[in-house]
Amino acid sequence: MRSVDASVRVLLRTWLRPGAVTAAQGLLIALLSLTTHVALFVLSLAALVLIPAFGVGFALFPVVTAGVRVCAGLHRRLAGWGGVGMATPYLPAPAGAQFGTWRRFRWVVADPATWRDLAWLLPGAVTGAVCLAAFALPLYGLEGMVGVPLVLHTFDVWYGYGPFWPVDNLVEALLCFPLGALLLAVGVAAGRWLVWLHVTFAGFFLPPTRSAELALRVRQLTATRAETVDAQAAELRRIERDLHDGAQARLVALSMSIGLAEQLVRDDPEAVRRLLAEARETSGQALAELRGLVRGIHPPVLAERGLPGAVRALALAVPLPVDVTVELPGRPAAPVESAAYFAVAEALANVGKHSGATRAWVELRHAGGRLSVVVGDDGRGGAEAAAGGGLAGTGRRLAAFDGTMTVTSPVGGPTVISMELPCELSSPRTSPSSGTG
């Protein structure tokens, strides 16, 4: 009995569930292709033809192009369902490029992605329409299996696979079941191939070209470099402010106390003892502030115990249970390790202050040359990387290493912050790979 249950679960996980996703993907692709592609292509041609006619096309073509880009963007998202990622290829709009302006028209016409989208519309409509079979064939097979053998007593008619043969009795109705199962299997297999064919064909038109990818990469690196420089300048100003207002002020007070004690050492020994006690207390406070400042630059626990031990130390400081799972066969480079540590620290600080959660979890994994960090909680949700907030700063810190951060926090929870950093690991470590904080 257990083996049968396990077989059913394996069947659902490896065949029926992906088949259902493919069927839904094929249906959406077909509906989108049949309802929009031809219309957008005709409107685009009409807008181009109307350009010489009193300039109507100058205002109309960018509007139609915006609709084409929305349609292409939906196809890119649907391709992502199957694990085929397609980046957005469009050039950024220049300042003052409002609809109806010459600058807007010139920007749209000069973008090579505009013409690639238009060239894809009609062929994409054909391959997209074929994807309807990815939904229709499995549905037809499922109908043959589930709808047999039903008797419509009102009309005294057997219900079965009528399109294949007339169903007049129970035997013929029961024969529809294996045929439906076969058609369901064929439909699931063929549906994956049809959707793959459409996505592969769209991959020749919708992603950015090599030159566009390089230009996009340059813009991204320029933006992240500027953000990194700003973040470093802000960090230096913070360190300078903390030194000036904290340790430096206490050291000045310490120097004054020692100088005053020097003057009173012969005349008032009791006052000297009090001043020396104050000086000892001030020096201890200055030392504690310096240690805190150094810990904020690069925590000693990170250098001594690595990222897993440092994250577990952070988890122990949170006033609620935090499960920590680590699957790192080695150690990341020090800058990446520091960025991941402070990202986890910021996320756990938000959990303790704002989430109202009863438990949280941290997962560290490395696969495919990327360090994956996930911090989640079962709190009230509603977290967002607002400008000027801690999470936004974390995103900027990760972007300096080509990292990404995604915040999923619906109202009511749970909150899941997923971060990825490209990195390679050093030699394997020997400490345990998982634990609970």
C-alpha positions as CSV (number, residue, x, y, z in Angstrom):
1,M,0.0,0.0,0.0
2,R,2.8,2.4,0.8
3,S,4.6,1.6,-2.4
4,V,1.3,2.4,-4.3
5,D,1.0,5.7,-2.4
6,A,4.6,6.6,-3.2
7,S,4.1,5.7,-6.9
8,V,1.1,8.0,-7.0
9,R,3.0,10.9,-5.4
10,V,5.9,10.4,-7.9
11,L,3.4,10.4,-10.8
12,L,1.8,13.6,-9.6
13,R,5.1,15.3,-9.0
14,T,7.0,14.3,-12.1
15,W,4.2,14.0,-14.7
16,L,0.8,15.4,-13.9
17,R,1.8,18.6,-12.1
18,P,4.3,19.7,-14.8
19,G,1.7,18.7,-17.4
20,A,-0.9,20.9,-15.8
21,V,1.5,23.8,-15.8
22,T,2.4,23.2,-19.4
23,A,-1.3,23.0,-20.4
24,A,-2.0,26.3,-18.6
25,Q,1.1,27.9,-20.2
26,G,0.0,26.7,-23.7
27,L,-3.5,28.0,-23.2
28,L,-2.3,31.5,-22.1
29,I,0.2,31.7,-25.0
30,A,-2.5,30.7,-27.5
31,L,-5.1,33.2,-26.2
32,L,-2.5,36.0,-26.1
33,S,-1.2,35.2,-29.6
34,L,-4.7,34.8,-31.2
35,T,-6.2,37.9,-29.7
36,T,-3.4,40.5,-30.0
37,H,-0.6,39.6,-32.5
38,V,-2.5,40.2,-35.8
39,A,-4.2,43.3,-34.5
40,L,-1.0,44.9,-33.2
41,F,0.8,44.1,-36.5
42,V,-2.0,45.7,-38.5
43,L,-2.0,48.8,-36.2
44,S,1.8,49.1,-36.5
45,L,1.7,49.0,-40.3
46,A,-1.2,51.5,-40.3
47,A,0.8,53.9,-38.0
48,L,3.8,53.7,-40.2
49,V,1.7,54.4,-43.3
50,L,0.1,57.4,-41.6
51,I,3.5,59.0,-40.8
52,P,3.5,61.1,-44.0
53,A,-0.2,62.0,-43.5
54,F,-0.1,65.1,-41.4
55,G,2.2,63.5,-38.9
56,V,-0.5,61.3,-37.4
57,G,1.8,58.4,-37.3
58,F,4.4,60.2,-35.2
59,A,2.0,60.2,-32.3
60,L,0.3,56.8,-33.1
61,F,3.3,54.6,-33.7
62,P,4.8,55.0,-30.2
63,V,1.4,54.2,-28.7
64,V,1.1,51.0,-30.7
65,T,4.7,50.1,-29.9
66,A,3.9,50.4,-26.2
67,G,1.1,47.8,-26.7
68,V,3.5,45.5,-28.7
69,R,6.0,45.7,-25.8
70,V,3.4,44.8,-23.2
71,C,2.5,41.8,-25.3
72,A,6.1,40.8,-25.8
73,G,6.7,41.2,-22.0
74,L,3.8,38.9,-21.2
75,H,5.4,36.3,-23.6
76,R,8.7,36.7,-21.8
77,R,7.0,36.0,-18.5
78,L,5.2,32.9,-19.8
79,A,8.6,31.7,-21.1
80,G,9.9,32.1,-17.6
81,W,7.3,29.5,-16.4
82,G,9.3,26.9,-18.3
83,G,12.6,28.1,-16.9
84,V,13.6,30.1,-20.0
85,G,14.6,33.6,-18.8
86,M,14.4,36.5,-21.2
87,A,15.7,39.9,-20.2
88,T,14.0,43.1,-21.4
89,P,15.9,44.4,-24.4
90,Y,14.6,48.0,-24.7
91,L,16.7,51.1,-24.5
92,P,15.8,53.4,-21.6
93,A,13.6,56.4,-22.5
94,P,15.4,59.7,-22.7
95,A,14.3,62.6,-20.6
96,G,11.3,64.4,-22.0
97,A,10.2,61.5,-24.2
98,Q,6.5,61.9,-23.5
99,F,3.8,60.3,-25.8
100,G,3.1,62.5,-28.8
101,T,6.6,64.1,-28.9
102,W,9.2,63.9,-31.6
103,R,11.8,62.6,-29.0
104,R,9.5,59.7,-28.1
105,F,9.1,58.7,-31.7
106,R,12.8,58.9,-32.4
107,W,13.6,56.8,-29.3
108,V,11.1,54.1,-30.4
109,V,12.3,54.0,-34.0
110,A,16.0,54.0,-33.1
111,D,15.6,51.0,-30.8
112,P,16.4,47.7,-32.7
113,A,14.1,45.8,-30.3
114,T,11.1,47.6,-31.7
115,W,11.7,46.1,-35.1
116,R,12.5,42.7,-33.7
117,D,9.2,42.7,-31.9
118,L,7.3,43.6,-35.1
119,A,9.1,40.9,-37.1
120,W,8.1,38.4,-34.4
121,L,4.3,39.2,-34.2
122,L,3.0,37.2,-37.2
123,P,5.3,34.1,-36.9
124,G,4.8,34.2,-33.1
125,A,1.0,34.2,-33.7
126,V,1.3,30.9,-35.7
127,T,3.5,29.1,-33.1
128,G,1.4,30.5,-30.3
129,A,-1.8,29.3,-31.9
130,V,-0.3,25.8,-32.2
131,C,0.3,25.9,-28.4
132,L,-3.5,25.6,-28.0
133,A,-3.0,21.9,-28.6
134,A,-0.9,21.7,-25.4
135,F,-4.1,22.5,-23.5
136,A,-6.7,20.8,-25.8
137,L,-5.1,17.4,-26.1
138,P,-4.7,16.7,-22.4
139,L,-8.1,18.1,-21.7
140,Y,-9.7,15.9,-24.3
141,G,-8.0,12.8,-22.9
142,L,-9.0,13.7,-19.4
143,E,-12.6,14.2,-20.6
144,G,-12.5,10.7,-22.0
145,M,-11.3,9.2,-18.7
146,V,-13.5,11.2,-16.3
147,G,-16.6,11.2,-18.3
148,V,-16.9,7.5,-18.7
149,P,-19.1,5.6,-18.2
150,L,-21.8,8.2,-17.4
151,V,-25.4,7.5,-18.3
152,L,-27.7,10.4,-19.1
153,H,-30.9,8.9,-17.8
154,T,-33.0,11.8,-19.0
155,F,-32.2,11.1,-22.6
156,D,-31.3,7.4,-22.2
157,V,-28.0,8.0,-24.0
158,W,-24.5,6.7,-23.2
159,Y,-21.8,9.3,-22.9
160,G,-18.3,8.7,-24.0
161,Y,-15.8,9.4,-26.8
162,G,-18.4,10.1,-29.4
163,P,-16.0,11.8,-31.8
164,F,-14.1,8.5,-32.2
165,W,-17.1,6.2,-32.4
166,P,-20.8,6.4,-31.4
167,V,-21.2,5.1,-27.9
168,D,-24.3,3.0,-27.6
169,N,-23.6,0.7,-24.6
170,L,-21.5,0.2,-21.5
171,V,-18.8,-1.8,-23.2
172,E,-18.1,0.9,-25.7
173,A,-18.1,3.5,-23.0
174,L,-15.6,1.6,-21.0
175,L,-13.3,1.3,-24.0
176,C,-13.1,5.1,-24.0
177,F,-11.1,5.0,-20.8
178,P,-7.8,3.6,-22.1
179,L,-8.1,5.7,-25.2
180,G,-8.5,8.8,-23.0
181,A,-5.5,7.8,-20.9
182,L,-3.4,7.3,-24.0
183,L,-4.5,10.7,-25.4
184,L,-3.7,12.4,-22.1
185,A,-0.2,11.0,-22.0
186,V,0.4,11.9,-25.6
187,G,-1.0,15.4,-25.0
188,V,1.2,16.1,-22.0
189,A,4.3,14.9,-23.9
190,A,3.4,16.8,-27.1
191,G,2.3,19.9,-25.1
192,R,5.8,20.3,-23.6
193,W,7.4,20.0,-27.0
194,L,5.0,22.6,-28.6
195,V,5.5,25.1,-25.8
196,W,9.3,24.5,-26.0
197,L,9.1,25.1,-29.8
198,H,7.2,28.4,-29.3
199,V,9.6,29.6,-26.6
200,T,12.6,28.7,-28.6
201,F,11.3,30.5,-31.7
202,A,10.5,33.6,-29.6
203,G,14.1,33.4,-28.2
204,F,15.3,34.5,-31.6
205,F,13.4,37.8,-31.4
206,L,12.4,38.8,-27.8
207,P,15.7,38.7,-25.8
208,P,18.3,41.4,-26.2
209,T,21.0,41.0,-28.8
210,R,24.6,40.5,-27.8
211,S,25.3,44.2,-28.4
212,A,22.2,45.2,-26.4
213,E,23.3,42.9,-23.6
214,L,26.7,44.6,-23.5
215,A,25.1,48.0,-23.5
216,L,22.7,47.0,-20.7
217,R,25.6,45.5,-18.8
218,V,27.6,48.8,-19.1
219,R,24.6,50.8,-17.8
220,Q,24.1,48.4,-14.9
221,L,27.8,48.5,-14.0
222,T,27.7,52.3,-14.2
223,A,24.7,52.5,-11.9
224,T,26.1,50.0,-9.4
225,R,29.5,51.7,-9.4
226,A,27.8,55.0,-8.6
227,E,25.8,53.4,-5.9
228,T,28.8,51.7,-4.4
229,V,30.8,55.0,-4.4
230,D,27.9,56.7,-2.6
231,A,27.6,53.8,-0.1
232,Q,31.3,53.9,0.6
233,A,31.2,57.7,1.1
234,A,28.2,57.4,3.4
235,E,30.0,54.6,5.4
236,L,33.2,56.8,5.7
237,R,31.1,59.7,6.9
238,R,29.4,57.4,9.5
239,I,32.7,56.1,10.7
240,E,34.1,59.7,11.0
241,R,31.0,60.8,12.9
242,D,31.1,57.9,15.3
243,L,34.8,58.5,16.0
244,H,34.3,62.2,16.4
245,D,31.2,62.0,18.6
246,G,32.1,58.8,20.5
247,A,35.7,57.5,21.0
248,Q,37.4,60.8,20.2
249,A,35.3,62.8,22.6
250,R,35.9,60.2,25.4
251,L,39.7,60.2,24.7
252,V,39.7,64.1,25.0
253,A,37.8,63.8,28.3
254,L,40.3,61.1,29.4
255,S,43.3,63.4,28.5
256,M,41.7,66.3,30.5
257,S,41.1,64.1,33.5
258,I,44.7,62.8,33.5
259,G,46.0,66.4,33.1
260,L,43.9,67.6,36.0
261,A,45.0,64.7,38.1
262,E,48.6,65.6,37.3
263,Q,48.1,69.0,38.8
264,L,46.4,67.7,41.9
265,V,48.6,64.8,42.7
266,R,50.4,66.6,45.5
267,D,47.7,68.8,47.0
268,D,44.6,66.6,46.8
269,P,45.3,62.8,46.5
270,E,41.6,62.0,47.1
271,A,40.5,64.1,44.1
272,V,43.2,62.4,42.1
273,R,41.8,59.0,42.9
274,R,38.4,60.1,41.8
275,L,39.8,61.6,38.6
276,L,41.7,58.4,37.9
277,A,38.6,56.3,38.5
278,E,36.7,58.5,36.0
279,A,39.5,58.2,33.6
280,R,39.5,54.4,33.8
281,E,35.7,54.4,33.2
282,T,36.0,56.7,30.3
283,S,38.8,54.6,28.7
284,G,36.6,51.5,29.1
285,Q,33.7,53.3,27.3
286,A,36.0,54.5,24.6
287,L,37.4,51.0,24.1
288,A,33.9,49.6,23.9
289,E,32.9,52.1,21.3
290,L,36.0,51.4,19.2
291,R,35.3,47.7,19.4
292,G,31.7,48.3,18.3
293,L,32.9,50.5,15.4
294,V,35.4,47.8,14.3
295,R,32.7,45.2,14.6
296,G,30.5,47.2,12.3
297,I,33.3,47.4,9.7
298,H,34.2,43.7,9.8
299,P,32.9,41.5,12.6
300,P,35.6,39.4,14.3
301,V,33.2,36.4,14.5
302,L,33.0,36.5,10.7
303,A,36.8,36.3,10.4
304,E,37.1,33.6,13.1
305,R,34.1,31.3,12.4
306,G,33.2,32.1,8.9
307,L,29.7,32.9,7.5
308,P,27.9,29.9,9.0
309,G,29.1,30.6,12.5
310,A,28.5,34.3,12.2
311,V,25.0,33.8,11.0
312,R,24.3,31.4,13.9
313,A,25.6,34.1,16.3
314,L,23.2,36.5,14.7
315,A,20.3,34.0,15.1
316,L,21.1,33.6,18.8
317,A,20.7,37.4,19.3
318,V,17.2,37.5,17.8
319,P,14.4,37.3,20.5
320,L,12.6,34.4,18.8
321,P,13.5,30.9,17.5
322,V,15.5,31.1,14.3
323,D,16.3,27.9,12.3
324,V,19.6,28.1,10.5
325,T,20.4,25.7,7.6
326,V,23.8,25.8,5.9
327,E,24.9,23.9,2.8
328,L,28.2,25.4,1.9
329,P,31.0,23.0,0.8
330,G,33.5,25.8,1.1
331,R,34.0,29.5,2.1
332,P,33.1,32.5,0.0
333,A,35.6,35.3,-0.7
334,A,35.8,37.8,2.2
335,P,34.0,40.7,0.5
336,V,31.1,38.5,-0.5
337,E,31.0,36.9,2.9
338,S,30.8,40.3,4.5
339,A,28.0,41.4,2.2
340,A,26.0,38.3,2.9
341,Y,26.6,38.6,6.7
342,F,25.3,42.2,6.8
343,A,22.4,41.3,4.6
344,V,21.3,38.6,7.0
345,A,21.9,40.9,9.9
346,E,19.6,43.6,8.4
347,A,16.9,41.1,7.6
348,L,17.0,39.5,11.1
349,A,17.0,43.0,12.7
350,N,13.8,43.7,10.8
351,V,12.3,40.4,12.0
352,G,13.0,41.2,15.6
353,K,11.7,44.8,15.4
354,H,8.8,44.9,13.0
355,S,7.5,41.4,12.0
356,G,5.6,40.2,15.0
357,A,6.8,36.7,14.1
358,T,6.9,33.6,16.3
359,R,9.7,31.9,14.3
360,A,12.1,32.7,11.5
361,W,14.6,30.8,9.4
362,V,17.8,31.4,7.5
363,E,19.1,29.2,4.6
364,L,22.5,29.4,3.1
365,R,23.3,27.4,0.0
366,H,25.7,27.4,-2.9
367,A,24.9,25.9,-6.3
368,G,25.8,26.8,-9.9
369,G,28.4,29.4,-8.9
370,R,25.9,31.4,-6.8
371,L,25.5,31.9,-3.1
372,S,21.8,31.8,-2.2
373,V,20.6,33.4,1.1
374,V,17.0,33.2,2.2
375,V,15.7,34.8,5.3
376,G,12.0,34.3,6.2
377,D,9.5,34.7,9.1
378,D,5.9,33.9,9.8
379,G,5.1,37.5,10.9
380,R,2.5,40.0,9.7
381,G,4.1,40.7,6.3
382,G,4.0,44.0,4.5
383,A,7.8,44.5,4.3
384,E,9.3,46.3,1.4
385,A,12.6,47.7,0.2
386,A,11.5,51.3,0.5
387,A,14.0,54.1,-0.6
388,G,16.2,55.1,2.3
389,G,15.4,51.9,4.3
390,G,17.7,49.2,5.5
391,L,16.5,46.7,2.9
392,A,17.2,49.2,0.1
393,G,20.7,49.7,1.5
394,T,21.1,45.9,1.5
395,G,20.0,45.7,-2.1
396,R,22.7,48.4,-3.0
397,R,25.3,46.5,-1.1
398,L,24.5,43.2,-3.0
399,A,24.3,45.0,-6.4
400,A,28.0,46.0,-6.0
401,F,28.8,42.3,-6.3
402,D,26.2,41.7,-9.1
403,G,23.9,40.3,-6.5
404,T,20.1,40.4,-6.4
405,M,17.5,40.7,-3.7
406,T,13.8,39.8,-3.9
407,V,11.3,40.7,-1.1
408,T,8.1,38.7,-1.0
409,S,5.9,39.9,1.9
410,P,2.1,39.8,1.3
411,V,0.0,41.3,4.1
412,G,-0.5,38.6,6.7
413,G,2.8,37.0,5.9
414,P,5.0,35.2,5.5
415,T,7.9,37.4,4.6
416,V,10.7,35.8,2.5
417,I,13.8,37.7,1.5
418,S,15.8,35.9,-1.2
419,M,19.3,37.1,-2.0
420,E,21.8,35.7,-4.5
421,L,25.5,36.5,-5.0
422,P,27.7,35.1,-7.7
423,C,30.8,33.6,-6.1
424,E,33.1,30.7,-5.9
425,L,34.0,28.8,-2.7
426,S,37.4,28.1,-1.3
427,S,38.5,24.8,0.3
428,P,35.8,22.7,2.1
429,R,35.2,23.4,5.7
430,T,34.8,20.7,8.4
431,S,32.2,22.2,10.7
432,P,28.6,20.9,10.8
433,S,26.4,21.9,7.8
434,S,23.2,22.7,9.6
435,G,21.9,23.7,12.9
436,T,19.2,25.5,14.9
437,G,19.6,28.8,16.5
